Amino acid sequence: MVVECAGKSLPHSIPMRTSRKSLIAGVLLLALQACALLKFGRDSFGPLLSDLAQLGLGILAVITSFQAARRSGTFGRIFWKLAGAAFLVWSVGQVLGTYYGSILNFPTQRLWGVDVFYHVWVAPLVMCLFLDPEAEAGGVDWQRILDFAQVVIVIFLVYLYFSHLSMQSDVEAWRLALATDAVITTGFFARAGFARRHPAAWLFRQFGYFRLLAFATDLYIVFGPPNIINAAWFDVVWGVPWLVPLLTASRWRETSQQSPVLPSALPARRLLITQLFPLIFPVLVLIMASQVARMQLALAAVAVLLSLGLSYARLLITSQAGERSERRFRAVFEGSPVGIAVIDMQGKAYEINPAYRRMLGLSLGEPVTNEVFNELTYPEHREADRARYLELITGKREQDRREKRYLRRDGRSVWADLNLTMLRDSSGAPQYVMVMAIDITERKRLEEQLLQAQKMEAIGTLSGGIAHDFNNLLTVIKGYSQLAVQRLQHEPELRSQIERVEQAAEQAASLTRQLLAFSRRQVLQPRVFDLNVLVTNLDKMLRRLIGEHIEMQTKTATDLGAVKADPSQIEQVILNLAVNARDAMPAGGKLSMETGNVHLDELYALEHLGARPGQYVMLRVSDTGVGIEPAMQARIFEPFFTTKDPGKGTGLGLAMVYGIVKQSGGYIAVESEPGRGSTFKIYLPQVDEPAAAVTPESSRGAAAKGSETILLVEDDPRVRELARTVLRSCGYSVLTSENPLTAASLGENYAGPIHLLLTDVVMPGMSGRDLANQLLARRPAMRILYMSGYASEAMPRVVLDPDTFFLPKPFSPTALTAKVREVLDQPKTVTS
């Protein structure tokens, strides 16, 4: 809440407009009253006009109060409605007083029905003292209604005394009114003082001034000259205080902005105020009761009993509200999925909810202390955790938030997002530590998977780049080694040395193929096939590979769906897993292979990073070997990571498996426990296409010769020169180009036929595919053969074309000439 007023800068307020119409109207009414008394005095129309002017002031106060209520928030709306109700009650009394006193000339002090309005109208104003600027709520508030009823009863009791004294002495009645105004004035100024800089303090202070002026007029009557009550000019003096609520209401604006926070001591002071005033009036009534007549005393007794009943009703409502609040808190506390605990300064859990107990694996009745929390803290975190908690309880920090790892008694590890806050009592001394713990075990697991995937991706990128460069080098080494061997027929010793170089190059090429497989940059030639057929064809070879000391069991599913992948690469996956299982069972064991149709749902995909929902064909490879330690499972697919003895493994087998499965659009999962073996599950996407037969690739022996013209495009000069030399030695005419732009120009300007374009895929300026499309527009009969050291971003579009021919690097001269001859011998379909 923000209060605005014109002509004055209030704390936490902004300047506002002022409506002076109400104030001007009030001043005019006072002037009219003075003129009427000046002209007519106490005779004729003087008293009537004076009373009508007073009535006009009251009605004007009612109107401006309700207008201010419409411009207010919750607190201001209730305050001004109460004030307007008070002014309305007074105006009703003034209407009756004018009629009976000024028109019928009856003494109004003797008329109970008239006099009561003049005395009980302050009840709504007294109720304003109980309003809380920070906590008032809209709608029906039964506690507030009961408090208001208490005030009305107290004011009524005071009125009974008024009616008794008024029969004896007008001065005595005014003295009691003086006391009442003094108490109300004190109350408004007290509330203004307690609110301090709060905007509501201005409102309380203004009404304090209003009642202070009224108190001054009462003081003048009680202690002024004799017969002042009957003086005509007193009516003008008594009307002056009404200008204060008119001015206050016209200046009041309340916006919906956040109000400033009350001082920390205010709740206690507010409680004092709400308890003090209900006690003042009963004490006042008890003091007066000794002077009240029997009938009035009986009425007072009834009113007191009614007041006690209302007090009990309010207490009951407050108690029920407290119970409802406690039940709501208990429901939130007990049902919250967030672990919550309240720990006292002795280290004992004052409260701990079921979610926290479930997170830590604690039974419902088990006492929980700091010793228990320390016991369940992960051993590596205990010292740091103890130090931070000590800083919290010694006041070095008010809050501590961190991620903490617990080790449950069942051995499982859980992670929690922990938030500790110090709770203090009213004096500021530490009282409790509130702990809120969110189970983030799943999030940490996914983060670890993501980090592992990013690391694998980074290693794959590095490995793929290295393998590509090595493939170009190995192509040159293998090519010239093979050429040298062919020319050293009569020098067996030198020939043997060159053959060793060739063998080493082939081994290096095998390593680069595995690196490319891991990095998912090798060129695949996918086909739709039946995984059952491939597994069955490998069965005999696998039995020889793993040895007789290992039992092998193969189980294939009926109605198995088809998959689309490179059959030769899937064979490598199975062979690598079988070899890995064999090495894990040196003393013998059992190797099981199983296929099946599996559906992975969205929940599985959320829990396993890299998996996608859908229908899959599963290949499960299980062994009864030594198993894998949990700490090692996250690294088994990293290249060059191995737990085998030196010289017994390169660390690329499982890395190659991982890369082939990923590049084939699949997912691989591992389950393993030390001493209980391992299970690898490979999921390949199922396709709704007919499966083709799985047949071994044919190989060519001697180099195939020819006389066709070949356009060779290769940006690596060493590979280009080797390929040119090999092809020319086989009788081909070779046109060479170091980049696609030169090759495009050569293809357009060359007068003779070009039978074959032999081009690298990834080159600067233009890809091999784009070059081929450009040349085919002019030479549609030309055949295309791509070569590359790895699968780039452009390769999937190439290899998925069934009419595409591809030669992977590193290649030997024999493989080059054989592939060239194969492509040239294929029938060419020319489309127009």
C-alpha positions in Angstrom: 0.0 0.0 0.0 1.2 3.5 -0.9 -0.5 6.6 0.3 -0.3 9.8 -1.8 -1.2 13.2 -0.6 -1.0 16.6 -2.2 1.1 19.5 -1.1 3.2 17.3 1.2 5.8 14.6 0.6 5.0 11.6 2.8 7.4 8.8 3.4 7.0 6.0 0.8 4.6 8.2 -1.2 4.5 10.2 -4.4 2.8 13.6 -5.0 -0.9 13.4 -5.8 -3.7 15.6 -6.8 -6.0 17.4 -4.3 -9.7 17.7 -4.5 -10.6 20.9 -2.5 -14.3 20.8 -3.3 -15.3 19.0 -0.1 -13.1 21.3 2.1 -14.5 24.4 0.4 -18.1 23.2 0.9 -17.3 22.6 4.6 -15.9 26.1 5.0 -19.0 27.6 3.3 -21.3 25.6 5.6 -19.5 27.0 8.7 -19.7 30.5 7.2 -23.4 30.0 6.6 -23.9 28.8 10.2 -22.0 31.8 11.5 -24.1 34.2 9.3 -27.3 32.6 10.5 -26.4 32.9 14.2 -25.2 36.5 13.6 -28.5 37.5 12.0 -31.0 35.4 14.0 -29.1 34.5 17.2 -30.8 31.8 19.3 -34.2 33.1 18.3 -36.4 32.3 15.3 -34.5 30.5 12.5 -31.0 30.8 14.1 -30.9 27.4 15.8 -32.6 25.6 12.9 -30.1 27.0 10.3 -27.2 26.2 12.7 -28.4 22.6 13.1 -28.9 22.2 9.3 -25.3 23.5 8.7 -24.0 21.0 11.2 -26.1 18.3 9.4 -24.6 19.4 6.1 -21.1 18.9 7.6 -21.9 15.4 8.7 -23.4 14.4 5.3 -20.4 15.9 3.5 -18.1 13.8 5.7 -20.1 10.7 4.9 -19.9 11.3 1.1 -16.1 12.1 1.1 -15.4 9.1 3.3 -17.1 6.6 1.0 -15.4 8.3 -2.0 -12.0 7.8 -0.3 -13.0 4.1 0.3 -13.5 3.6 -3.4 -9.9 5.0 -4.1 -8.4 2.7 -1.5 -6.9 -0.7 -1.1 -8.1 -3.3 1.5 -7.0 -1.4 4.6 -8.0 2.1 3.4 -11.4 0.8 2.2 -12.3 -0.8 5.6 -11.0 2.3 7.5 -13.0 4.8 5.4 -16.1 2.7 5.4 -16.0 2.5 9.2 -15.4 6.3 9.4 -18.3 6.9 7.0 -20.5 4.7 9.0 -19.6 6.7 12.2 -20.4 10.0 10.4 -23.7 8.5 9.1 -24.8 7.5 12.6 -24.0 11.0 13.8 -25.9 12.5 10.9 -29.0 10.4 11.7 -28.8 11.7 15.3 -28.4 15.2 14.0 -31.5 14.8 11.8 -33.5 13.6 14.8 -32.0 16.3 17.0 -32.8 19.1 14.5 -36.4 17.8 14.2 -37.1 17.4 17.9 -34.9 20.2 19.2 -35.1 23.0 16.7 -38.5 22.4 15.2 -40.5 20.8 18.1 -38.4 22.5 20.8 -38.1 19.3 22.8 -35.0 18.8 25.1 -33.0 16.1 23.2 -31.1 15.0 26.3 -34.4 13.6 27.6 -35.1 11.7 24.4 -33.4 8.3 24.5 -34.0 7.6 20.8 -32.2 10.8 19.8 -29.5 11.0 22.4 -28.2 7.4 21.7 -27.0 8.4 18.2 -24.9 11.2 19.6 -23.1 8.8 21.9 -22.7 5.6 20.0 -21.5 7.1 16.7 -17.9 6.9 17.8 -18.0 3.1 18.0 -16.9 2.6 14.3 -14.1 5.1 14.9 -12.9 3.1 17.8 -13.0 0.0 15.6 -10.6 1.8 13.2 -8.0 1.5 16.0 -8.0 -2.3 15.6 -7.2 -2.4 11.9 -3.9 -3.7 10.7 -2.5 -2.0 7.6 -0.4 -5.1 6.7 -2.8 -7.9 7.5 -6.4 -6.8 6.7 -8.2 -9.1 4.2 -11.2 -8.4 2.1 -14.5 -10.2 2.5 -16.2 -11.2 5.7 -13.9 -11.3 8.7 -15.8 -12.8 11.7 -13.0 -11.8 14.1 -13.3 -8.2 13.0 -17.1 -8.3 13.3 -16.9 -9.7 16.8 -14.4 -7.1 17.8 -16.7 -4.4 16.4 -19.6 -5.9 18.4 -17.4 -5.6 21.6 -16.8 -2.0 20.9 -20.5 -1.3 20.3 -21.3 -3.0 23.6 -18.7 -0.9 25.5 -20.0 2.3 23.9 -23.5 1.3 24.8 -22.5 0.8 28.4 -20.9 4.2 28.4 -24.1 5.6 26.9 -26.2 4.1 29.8 -24.0 6.1 32.1 -24.4 9.2 29.9 -28.2 8.8 30.1 -28.1 8.6 33.8 -25.8 11.6 34.3 -27.6 13.7 31.8 -30.6 13.6 34.0 -28.5 15.0 36.8 -26.1 17.4 35.3 -25.2 18.4 31.7 -21.7 19.3 32.8 -21.1 15.8 34.3 -22.2 14.3 31.0 -19.8 16.5 29.1 -17.0 15.6 31.4 -17.5 11.9 30.7 -17.6 12.7 26.9 -14.3 14.6 27.5 -12.8 11.4 29.0 -14.0 9.3 26.1 -12.6 11.8 23.5 -9.3 11.8 25.4 -9.0 8.0 25.2 -9.9 7.9 21.5 -7.5 10.7 20.7 -4.8 8.9 22.6 -5.5 5.8 20.7 -5.2 7.4 17.2 -1.9 9.1 18.1 -0.6 5.9 19.6 -1.4 4.0 16.4 0.3 6.7 14.4 3.4 6.4 16.6 3.6 2.7 16.4 3.2 2.7 12.6 6.2 5.2 12.4 7.1 5.8 8.8 4.3 3.5 7.4 1.8 5.5 5.2 -1.1 4.5 7.4 0.5 6.6 10.2 -0.6 9.7 8.4 -4.2 8.5 8.4 -4.2 7.7 12.1 -2.5 11.0 12.9 -5.1 13.0 11.0 -8.0 11.4 12.9 -6.0 12.0 16.0 -6.1 15.7 15.2 -9.9 15.4 14.5 -10.6 14.0 17.9 -8.1 16.3 19.5 -10.1 19.4 18.3 -13.3 17.7 19.5 -11.5 17.2 22.8 -10.6 20.8 23.0 -14.2 21.9 22.5 -15.3 19.5 25.2 -12.6 20.9 27.4 -13.8 24.5 26.8 -17.4 23.4 27.7 -16.4 21.7 30.9 -13.9 24.3 32.2 -15.2 27.4 30.4 -17.6 30.2 31.5 -20.9 29.2 33.0 -23.9 28.6 30.7 -21.5 28.1 27.7 -23.5 25.1 26.7 -26.4 27.3 25.7 -24.3 29.9 23.9 -25.1 30.1 20.2 -21.5 30.5 19.0 -20.4 27.2 20.5 -22.2 25.4 17.6 -19.8 27.1 15.2 -16.8 26.2 17.3 -17.9 22.6 17.6 -18.3 22.4 13.8 -14.6 23.3 13.1 -13.2 19.8 13.8 -15.3 18.4 10.9 -13.0 20.1 8.5 -10.2 17.7 9.4 -11.9 14.5 8.1 -13.0 16.4 5.1 -9.4 17.5 4.4 -8.1 14.0 5.1 -10.6 12.2 2.9 -10.1 14.6 0.0 -6.3 14.1 0.1 -6.3 10.4 0.5 -5.0 8.1 -2.3 -4.0 4.5 -1.9 -2.3 2.6 -4.8 -1.7 -1.2 -5.1 2.1 -0.9 -4.9 4.0 -2.9 -2.3 4.0 -1.1 1.0 7.1 -0.8 3.1 7.8 -3.4 5.7 6.8 -2.6 9.2 9.4 -2.5 11.9 10.1 -5.9 13.5 8.7 -4.8 16.9 5.3 -3.7 15.4 3.5 -7.1 15.7 4.0 -7.0 19.5 2.9 -3.4 19.7 -0.1 -4.1 17.5 -1.1 -6.9 19.9 -0.7 -4.5 22.8 -3.0 -2.0 21.1 -5.7 -4.6 20.3 -5.7 -5.8 23.9 -5.4 -2.5 25.6 -8.4 -0.7 24.3 -10.9 -3.4 25.0 -9.7 -3.3 28.6 -9.9 0.4 29.0 -13.6 0.7 28.4 -14.8 -2.2 30.7 -12.7 -0.7 33.5 -14.3 2.7 32.8 -17.7 1.1 32.9 -16.9 -0.6 36.2 -15.8 2.7 37.7 -19.1 4.3 36.6 -21.3 1.4 37.5 -21.4 2.4 41.2 -23.3 5.6 40.2 -25.8 3.9 37.8 -29.4 3.2 38.8 -30.6 -0.4 39.5 -32.3 -0.7 36.0 -29.3 0.6 34.3 -27.0 -1.6 36.3 -29.0 -4.6 35.2 -28.7 -3.6 31.6 -25.0 -3.1 32.1 -24.7 -6.6 33.6 -26.5 -8.1 30.6 -24.2 -6.2 28.3 -21.1 -7.4 30.2 -22.4 -11.0 29.9 -23.0 -10.5 26.2 -19.5 -9.1 25.9 -18.0 -12.1 27.6 -20.0 -14.3 25.2 -18.7 -12.4 22.2 -15.1 -12.7 23.6 -15.5 -16.5 24.0 -16.9 -16.7 20.4 -13.9 -14.7 19.1 -11.6 -16.9 21.0 -13.3 -20.0 19.6 -13.0 -18.6 16.0 -9.4 -17.7 16.6 -8.7 -21.2 17.9 -10.4 -22.8 15.0 -8.5 -20.6 12.6 -5.3 -21.6 14.3 -6.2 -25.3 14.1 -7.1 -24.9 10.4 -3.8 -23.2 9.8 -2.0 -26.0 11.7 -3.8 -28.6 9.6 -2.9 -26.8 6.4 0.7 -26.5 7.5 0.8 -30.2 8.6 -0.7 -31.3 5.3 1.9 -29.3 3.3 4.7 -30.4 5.6 3.8 -34.1 5.5 2.8 -34.2 1.9 5.5 -32.1 0.4 7.8 -34.0 -2.0 10.6 -31.7 -0.7 12.5 -33.0 2.3 12.0 -30.6 5.3 13.6 -30.8 8.7 13.7 -28.4 11.6 16.8 -28.9 13.8 17.3 -27.3 17.2 20.5 -25.9 18.6 21.3 -29.2 20.3 21.4 -30.9 16.9 18.1 -32.8 17.3 15.6 -32.9 14.5 12.5 -31.1 16.1 10.5 -32.0 12.9 11.4 -34.1 9.9 8.8 -34.9 7.2 8.3 -38.3 5.4 9.9 -37.1 2.2 13.2 -36.5 3.9 13.0 -39.8 5.7 12.4 -41.6 2.4 15.2 -39.8 0.7 17.7 -40.9 3.4 16.1 -44.4 4.0 15.1 -43.7 7.6 12.2 -45.4 9.3 9.3 -43.3 10.6 10.0 -43.7 14.3 13.8 -43.4 14.1 15.2 -40.4 16.1 17.2 -38.1 13.8 20.1 -36.0 15.0 23.1 -34.3 13.5 25.1 -37.5 14.2 22.7 -39.4 12.0 23.0 -36.7 9.2 26.8 -36.9 9.5 26.7 -40.7 9.3 24.6 -40.6 6.1 26.8 -37.9 4.5 29.1 -39.2 1.8 32.5 -39.8 3.5 34.4 -37.4 1.2 32.0 -34.6 2.0 31.8 -34.9 5.8 34.6 -32.5 6.8 33.4 -29.7 4.5 29.8 -30.3 5.5 30.6 -30.0 9.2 32.6 -26.8 8.7 29.8 -25.1 6.8 27.2 -26.1 9.3 29.4 -24.7 12.1 29.6 -21.4 10.2 25.8 -21.4 10.1 25.1 -22.0 13.8 27.8 -19.6 14.9 26.3 -16.7 12.9 29.0 -16.4 10.2 26.3 -17.0 7.6 22.5 -16.8 7.7 21.9 -19.3 4.8 23.7 -22.1 3.2 22.8 -23.7 -0.1 24.7 -26.4 -1.8 24.5 -29.8 -3.4 25.2 -32.6 -1.0 25.7 -36.3 -1.5 24.2 -38.8 1.0 25.1 -42.5 1.4 22.0 -44.4 2.5 22.3 -47.3 4.8 21.3 -49.6 2.0 24.4 -48.5 0.1 22.6 -46.4 -2.5 23.9 -42.9 -3.2 21.5 -39.9 -3.4 22.1 -36.3 -4.2 20.2 -33.4 -2.6 19.9 -29.7 -3.4 20.3 -28.5 0.2 19.1 -25.2 1.6 19.8 -24.4 5.3 18.4 -21.3 6.9 18.9 -20.0 10.5 15.6 -19.3 12.3 15.9 -16.8 15.2 13.6 -15.9 18.1 12.2 -12.4 18.9 15.5 -11.4 20.6 17.6 -12.4 17.6 19.1 -15.5 19.2 19.5 -18.7 17.0 16.7 -21.1 17.7 16.3 -23.6 14.8 18.0 -24.5 11.6 15.4 -25.2 8.8 16.6 -27.6 6.2 15.0 -28.1 2.8 16.3 -30.9 0.6 15.3 -31.6 -3.0 16.2 -35.0 -4.4 18.3 -34.3 -7.5 19.8 -37.8 -7.9 18.1 -38.2 -11.3 19.2 -34.8 -12.4 22.8 -35.5 -11.4 22.7 -38.8 -13.3 21.4 -37.1 -16.4 24.1 -34.4 -16.0 26.8 -37.1 -15.8 25.4 -38.7 -18.9 25.3 -35.4 -20.7 28.9 -34.6 -19.7 29.9 -38.1 -20.8 28.2 -37.7 -24.1 29.8 -34.3 -24.7 33.2 -35.8 -23.8 32.6 -38.7 -26.2 31.5 -36.3 -28.9 34.7 -34.2 -28.4 36.9 -37.2 -28.4 35.1 -38.5 -31.5 35.6 -35.2 -33.3 39.3 -35.2 -32.5 39.6 -38.9 -33.4 37.8 -38.4 -36.7 40.0 -35.5 -37.7 43.2 -37.4 -36.9 42.0 -40.6 -38.7 41.1 -38.6 -41.8 44.6 -37.1 -42.0 46.2 -40.5 -41.3 44.1 -42.2 -44.0 45.6 -39.9 -46.6 49.1 -40.7 -45.4 48.4 -44.4 -45.1 47.0 -44.4 -48.7 50.3 -43.1 -49.9 52.3 -45.6 -47.7 50.2 -48.6 -48.7 50.1 -47.6 -52.4 53.8 -47.1 -52.9 54.6 -50.1 -50.7 52.5 -52.4 -52.9 54.0 -50.9 -56.1 57.5 -51.5 -54.7 56.7 -55.1 -53.8 55.5 -55.7 -57.3 58.8 -54.4 -58.8 61.1 -56.3 -56.3 60.4 -59.8 -57.5 64.2 -60.6 -57.8 65.3 -58.9 -54.5 63.6 -61.1 -51.8 65.3 -59.4 -48.8 64.3 -55.9 -49.8 60.9 -57.1 -50.9 60.4 -58.7 -47.4 61.3 -55.4 -45.7 58.8 -53.5 -47.9 56.1 -56.1 -47.1 56.6 -55.4 -43.4 56.0 -51.7 -44.1 52.9 -52.7 -45.9 51.7 -54.9 -43.0 52.3 -52.1 -40.5 50.4 -49.7 -42.7 47.5 -52.1 -42.8 47.5 -52.4 -39.0 47.5 -48.6 -38.8 44.6 -48.5 -41.3 42.7 -50.9 -39.0 43.2 -48.5 -36.1 42.0 -45.5 -38.1 38.9 -47.5 -39.1 38.1 -48.1 -35.5 38.7 -44.5 -34.7 36.4 -43.5 -37.5 33.8 -46.0 -36.3 33.9 -44.5 -32.8 33.7 -40.9 -34.1 30.8 -42.0 -36.3 32.6 -40.6 -39.4 33.2 -43.8 -41.3 31.2 -44.3 -44.5 28.3 -46.7 -44.0 26.6 -48.6 -46.8 23.2 -49.3 -45.1 20.9 -52.0 -46.3 17.6 -53.4 -44.9 18.3 -56.9 -43.5 17.2 -59.5 -41.0 19.4 -59.4 -37.9 18.5 -63.1 -37.2 20.1 -64.1 -40.5 23.3 -62.2 -39.7 23.5 -63.6 -36.1 22.9 -67.2 -37.4 25.6 -66.8 -40.2 28.1 -65.7 -37.5 27.4 -68.5 -35.1 29.9 -71.0 -36.4 32.7 -68.4 -36.6 32.0 -67.0 -33.2 32.2 -70.5 -31.6 35.7 -70.9 -33.1 36.6 -67.4 -31.9 35.7 -67.7 -28.3 37.1 -71.2 -27.7 35.7 -74.5 -26.4 36.0 -73.5 -22.8 33.1 -71.0 -23.2 29.5 -72.2 -23.7 27.6 -70.2 -26.3 23.8 -70.0 -26.6 22.0 -68.2 -29.4 18.3 -67.4 -29.2 16.5 -65.6 -32.0 13.0 -64.1 -31.9 10.3 -65.1 -34.3 8.7 -62.4 -36.4 11.8 -60.1 -35.8 11.5 -56.7 -37.5 14.0 -55.6 -40.1 16.7 -53.0 -39.5 18.5 -50.7 -41.9 22.3 -50.5 -41.2 25.6 -51.6 -42.7 25.6 -55.4 -42.2 29.4 -55.5 -42.3 29.6 -53.0 -39.5 27.0 -54.8 -37.4 29.1 -57.9 -37.8 32.1 -55.9 -36.4 29.9 -55.0 -33.4 29.0 -58.6 -32.7 32.6 -59.8 -33.1 34.0 -57.1 -30.8 31.4 -57.8 -28.1 32.1 -61.6 -28.4 35.9 -61.0 -28.0 35.3 -58.7 -25.1 33.1 -61.4 -23.4 35.7 -64.0 -24.1 38.5 -62.0 -22.4 36.2 -61.4 -19.4 35.9 -65.2 -18.9 39.5 -66.6 -18.9 38.4 -69.6 -16.8 35.4 -70.3 -18.9 31.7 -69.3 -18.7 28.7 -68.8 -20.8 28.1 -66.3 -23.7 24.5 -65.7 -24.6 23.1 -63.8 -27.7 19.4 -63.0 -28.0 17.3 -60.9 -30.5 13.9 -59.5 -29.9 11.4 -56.7 -30.8 11.4 -54.0 -28.1 9.4 -50.7 -27.7 11.2 -47.9 -25.9 8.7 -45.5 -24.3 9.2 -41.8 -23.5 10.0 -42.6 -19.8 12.9 -44.8 -20.9 14.1 -42.1 -23.2 14.0 -39.5 -20.5 15.9 -41.7 -18.1 18.5 -42.8 -20.7 20.2 -39.9 -22.5 20.6 -40.6 -26.2 17.7 -43.0 -26.4 14.6 -42.1 -28.4 11.1 -43.5 -28.1 10.1 -45.9 -30.8 10.1 -49.5 -32.0 13.5 -51.2 -32.0 15.2 -54.5 -32.7 17.3 -55.5 -29.7 20.5 -57.5 -29.7 21.5 -58.7 -26.2 25.0 -60.1 -25.6 25.5 -61.4 -22.1 28.5 -63.1 -20.4 29.1 -64.6 -16.9 32.6 -63.0 -16.6 34.2 -60.8 -14.1 31.9 -57.8 -14.6 32.7 -54.1 -14.6 33.2 -51.8 -11.7 30.5 -49.0 -11.5 33.2 -46.4 -11.7 34.5 -47.9 -14.9 31.2 -48.3 -16.7 31.1 -44.6 -17.6 34.4 -44.9 -19.4 34.3 -48.2 -21.2 33.3 -46.7 -24.5 36.1 -44.1 -24.5 38.9 -44.8 -27.1 42.1 -46.3 -25.7 40.5 -47.0 -22.3 41.0 -50.6 -21.3 41.3 -52.6 -18.1 43.3 -55.4 -19.8 46.9 -56.0 -19.3 49.4 -54.0 -21.5 49.7 -55.6 -25.0 46.3 -57.4 -24.7 44.0 -54.7 -26.0 44.0 -51.4 -27.8 41.0 -50.0 -26.0 39.2 -49.4 -29.3 36.9 -52.4 -29.4 34.0 -51.1 -27.4 34.6 -47.6 -28.7 34.1 -49.0 -32.2 30.9 -50.7 -31.1 29.6 -47.5 -29.6 30.3 -45.4 -32.7 28.8 -47.9 -35.1 25.6 -48.2 -33.1 25.3 -44.5 -32.8 26.0 -43.8 -36.4 23.3 -46.4 -37.3 20.7 -44.4 -35.3 20.6 -46.9 -32.4 21.3 -46.9 -28.7 23.6 -49.1 -26.6 23.1 -49.8 -22.8 25.3 -51.8 -20.5 24.4 -53.6 -17.2 27.1 -55.1 -15.1 28.1 -56.0 -11.6 31.5 -57.1 -10.4 31.6 -60.9 -10.3 28.2 -61.4 -12.0 29.0 -60.7 -15.6 27.9 -58.0 -18.1 25.1 -57.5 -20.5 25.2 -55.2 -23.5 21.9 -54.3 -25.2 22.0 -52.8 -28.7 18.8 -51.2 -30.0 18.6 -50.6 -33.7 15.5 -48.8 -35.2 13.0 -51.1 -36.8 11.9 -50.3 -40.4 8.9 -51.4 -42.4 10.8 -52.5 -45.5 11.5 -55.9 -46.9 14.8 -57.4 -45.9 17.5 -58.1 -48.5 19.8 -61.2 -48.4 23.0 -60.8 -46.4 25.8 -62.0 -48.6 29.6 -61.6 -48.2 31.3 -59.0 -50.4 33.3 -60.3 -53.4 36.9 -59.4 -53.6 39.1 -58.9 -56.7 42.6 -60.2 -57.0 44.9 -58.7 -59.7 44.6 -55.2 -60.8 42.0 -54.7 -63.6 43.2 -52.8 -66.7 41.4 -50.5 -69.1 41.8 -47.7 -71.6 39.0 -45.3 -70.6 39.5 -41.6 -69.7 39.3 -40.8 -66.0 39.1 -37.3 -64.4 40.9 -37.5 -61.0 40.1 -34.8 -58.5 42.0 -34.9 -55.2 43.3 -32.0 -53.1 46.1 -34.0 -51.4 49.0 -34.0 -53.9 50.5 -37.2 -52.6 47.3 -39.2 -52.9 46.6 -37.6 -56.3 50.0 -38.5 -57.7 49.7 -42.1 -56.4 46.3 -42.6 -57.9 47.4 -41.1 -61.3 50.5 -43.4 -61.3 48.5 -46.5 -60.5 45.7 -45.8 -63.1 48.1 -44.9 -65.9 50.1 -48.1 -65.2 46.8 -50.0 -65.9 46.3 -48.3 -69.3 43.9 -45.5 -68.3 44.1 -42.0 -69.6 44.1 -39.7 -66.5 43.2 -36.0 -66.3 44.1 -34.6 -62.9 42.9 -31.6 -60.9 43.7 -30.3 -57.5 40.4 -28.6 -56.8 36.8 -28.8 -57.9 36.8 -25.4 -59.8 39.7 -26.4 -62.1 38.0 -29.8 -62.6 34.7 -28.2 -63.6 36.5 -26.1 -66.2 38.5 -29.1 -67.4 35.3 -31.2 -67.7 33.6 -28.5 -69.7 36.5 -27.8 -72.1 37.9 -31.2 -72.6 37.0 -32.3 -76.2 37.1 -36.1 -75.7 34.8 -38.3 -73.6 35.3 -38.6 -69.9 34.2 -42.1 -68.8 34.7 -41.8 -65.0 34.9 -39.0 -62.4 37.1 -40.1 -59.5 36.7 -37.4 -56.8 37.3 -36.8 -53.2 34.2 -35.9 -51.3 35.3 -33.1 -49.0 37.4 -30.4 -50.7 37.7 -26.6 -50.4 35.3 -24.5 -52.4 33.0 -27.2 -53.6 32.1 -30.7 -52.5 32.6 -33.8 -54.7 28.8 -34.3 -54.9 28.3 -30.7 -56.2 31.1 -31.2 -58.7 29.6 -34.4 -60.0 26.1 -32.8 -60.4 27.6 -30.0 -62.4 29.6 -32.2 -64.8 26.7 -34.7 -65.2 24.6 -31.9 -66.6 27.0 -31.8 -69.6 28.2 -35.4 -69.6 25.2 -37.6 -68.5 27.0 -40.8 -69.5 29.9 -40.2 -67.1 30.1 -42.5 -64.2 31.0 -41.3 -60.6 33.3 -42.9 -58.0 33.7 -41.1 -54.7 36.6 -41.6 -52.3 37.1 -40.2 -48.8 38.9 -40.8 -45.5 35.8 -40.3 -43.4 32.1 -39.5 -43.6 31.6 -35.8 -43.6 28.3 -34.0 -43.3 27.8 -34.4 -47.0 28.4 -38.2 -47.0 25.0 -39.5 -45.8 23.3 -38.0 -48.9 25.9 -39.8 -51.0 26.0 -43.2 -49.5 22.2 -43.6 -49.2 21.9 -43.3 -53.0 21.8 -46.9 -54.3 23.6 -45.9 -57.6 26.5 -44.3 -55.7 29.9 -46.0 -55.6 32.4 -45.3 -52.9 36.1 -46.2 -52.2 37.2 -45.7 -48.6 40.7 -44.5 -47.7 43.2 -45.8 -47.2 43.1 -48.0 -50.3 45.7 -50.1 -52.0 46.5 -49.9 -55.8 44.7 -53.2 -56.3 41.6 -52.0 -54.5 41.6 -48.8 -56.5 41.9 -50.4 -59.9 39.4 -53.1 -59.0 36.8 -50.5 -57.9 37.4 -48.4 -61.0 36.9 -51.4 -63.2 33.7 -52.4 -61.3 32.2 -48.9 -61.7 33.1 -48.7 -65.4 31.6 -52.1 -66.1 28.3 -51.2 -64.5 25.5 -50.3 -67.0 24.8 -46.6 -67.0 21.2 -45.4 -67.0 20.9 -42.0 -68.6 17.9 -39.9 -67.8 16.8 -37.1 -70.0 
